[in-house]
């Protein structure tokens, strides 16, 4: 018998255009990586450098979340820098 793969039923943000894809208030590292179309390690790197603000959730402090307004501010800075 062939085992069927379970579908990942997590809500994933849209992938069309960065600001249009920001439909929720908080994002995980993986969700944000999908929106920005980068590797999750890039999200961690941006956070570590202080370019992207994150919020630590839980007692262990390992769960990071990113607020939509902080992501939009980051994208606006990137857009100004590239002009």
Buried (B, 14 or more C-beta within 10 A) or exposed (E): EEEEEEEEEEEEBEEEEBEEBBEEEBBBBEBBBBBBEEEBEBBBEBBEEEEBBBEEEEEEEEEBBBBBEBBEEBBEEEEEEEE
